[in-house]
Amino acid sequence: MPIYEYACARCDRTFEELVRSEQDANRVACPHCGGRKVTRRPSVFAAHAAASRPTTPPAGCGQCGLGDGACPLAGRG
């Protein structure tokens, strides 16, 4: 069951809503003003979750140009 972020056209506020089905998605209303003209927006959580993957290269990958044993990231990850 995904949680979506919505923007309300009536009061210009954003809110999150748990949507269980497409039918539920059609019934979403703003909790602040009750407006039903809402737009689903990309979730900030989803953007951060995708960016939270480890970016540390494995030891000895050769990306930093340092020879074997000189990598400052060796042993991390």
TIFI-617057 format. One record per residue: x, y, z of N, C-alpha, C in turn. Coordinates in steps of 0.1 Angstrom, whole numbers, padded with zeros to 4 digits, always signed. Example, Ala and Ser with C-alpha at 12.3 -4.5 7.8 and 13.67 -1.06 7.14 Angstrom:
BEGIN
+0132-0057+0078+0123-0045+0078+0132-0033+0078/+0128-0022+0071+0137-0011+0071+0129+0000+0079/
This chain:
BEGIN
+0008-0012+0000+0000+0000+0000+0009+0012+0000/+0010+0019-0011+0018+0031-0012+0012+0043-0005/+0021+0052+0000+0018+0065+0005+0022+0075-0006/+0012+0083-0010+0015+0093-0021+0014+0107-0015/+0021+0116-0021+0020+0130-0017+0012+0137-0027/+0003+0145-0022-0007+0153-0031-0005+0168-0028/-0009+0176-0038-0010+0190-0037-0024+0194-0039/-0030+0202-0031-0043+0207-0032-0044+0220-0040/-0052+0220-0050-0054+0232-0059-0062+0243-0052/-0070+0239-0042-0078+0249-0035-0071+0257-0024/-0063+0250-0016-0056+0257-0005-0041+0257-0006/-0036+0251-0017-0021+0251-0020-0013+0244-0009/-0019+0234-0002-0011+0227+0008-0008+0213+0002/+0003+0207+0008+0006+0193+0004+0003+0184+0016/+0000+0172+0012-0004+0162+0023-0001+0148+0017/+0000+0138+0026+0003+0125+0022-0010+0116+0025/-0012+0106+0016-0024+0098+0017-0020+0083+0014/-0025+0074+0022-0023+0060+0020-0033+0056+0010/-0029+0050-0002-0038+0047-0012-0037+0032-0014/-0048+0025-0012-0049+0010-0012-0052+0005-0026/-0060+0013-0034-0064+0009-0048-0066+0022-0056/-0068+0019-0069-0070+0030-0078-0084+0037-0075/-0093+0029-0070-0106+0035-0066-0104+0044-0054/-0096+0041-0044-0093+0050-0033-0086+0062-0038/-0077+0061-0048-0070+0073-0054-0080+0083-0059/-0091+0078-0065-0101+0088-0071-0109+0095-0060/-0108+0090-0048-0116+0096-0037-0107+0105-0027/-0095+0108-0031-0086+0115-0022-0091+0130-0021/-0092+0135-0009-0096+0149-0006-0086+0155+0004/-0084+0168+0002-0075+0175+0011-0080+0175+0025/-0071+0171+0035-0076+0170+0049-0077+0184+0055/-0071+0194+0049-0072+0208+0054-0084+0216+0050/-0088+0215+0037-0100+0222+0033-0111+0214+0027/-0108+0201+0025-0118+0192+0019-0118+0192+0004/-0110+0200-0002-0109+0201-0017-0106+0188-0024/-0113+0185-0035-0111+0172-0042-0103+0174-0054/-0099+0186-0058-0090+0188-0069-0076+0188-0064/-0070+0176-0064-0057+0173-0059-0048+0167-0070/-0035+0169-0069-0026+0164-0079-0016+0156-0072/-0013+0144-0076-0003+0135-0070+0010+0140-0074/+0019+0141-0065+0033+0146-0067+0043+0135-0064/+0055+0137-0070+0066+0127-0066+0068+0128-0051/+0070+0116-0045+0072+0116-0031+0086+0120-0028/+0088+0128-0018+0101+0132-0013+0108+0120-0007/+0101+0111+0000+0106+0099+0006+0112+0090-0005/+0105+0088-0016+0110+0080-0027+0122+0085-0033/+0123+0099-0034+0135+0104-0040+0147+0102-0030/+0145+0104-0017+0156+0102-0008+0159+0087-0006/+0150+0079-0007+0152+0064-0005+0161+0059-0017/+0159+0064-0029+0167+0060-0040+0181+0066-0039/+0182+0077-0033+0195+0084-0032+0203+0078-0020/+0197+0070-0012+0204+0065+0000+0212+0053-0002/+0212+0048-0014+0220+0036-0017+0235+0039-0015/+0243+0030-0010+0257+0032-0008+0264+0037-0021/+0272+0047-0020+0279+0052-0032+0294+0049-0031/+0298+0042-0020+0312+0039-0018+0317+0028-0027/+0327+0030-0035+0331+0020-0044+0338+0009-0036/+0338-0003-0040+0345-0014-0033+0360-0012-0033/+0366-0017-0023+0381-0016-0022+0388-0022-0034/+0398-0014-0039+0405-0019-0051+0398-0017-0064/+0388-0008-0065+0380-0007-0077+0388+0001-0088/+0397+0009-0083+0405+0017-0093+0399+0030-0096/+0388+0034-0091+0381+0046-0094+0389+0059-0089/+0396+0058-0079+0403+0070-0073+0417+0071-0079/+0422+0062-0086+0435+0063-0092+0447+0059-0083/+0444+0056-0071+0454+0052-0061+0457+0037-0063/+0469+0034-0061+0474+0020-0062+0468+0011-0051/+0470-0002-0052+0465-0012-0042+0470-0008-0029/+0462-0009-0019+0466-0006-0005+0465+0009-0001/+0464+0018-0011+0464+0032-0008+0450+0038-0008/+0440+0030-0012+0427+0035-0012+0422+0040+0001/+0417+0052+0003+0412+0057+0016+0399+0051+0020/+0392+0045+0011+0379+0039+0013+0380+0023+0016/+0392+0018+0015+0393+0004+0017+0388-0001+0030/+0380-0011+0031+0375-0016+0043+0362-0010+0048/+0357+0000+0040+0345+0007+0043+0334+0001+0035/+0321+0003+0039+0310-0002+0031+0303-0012+0037/
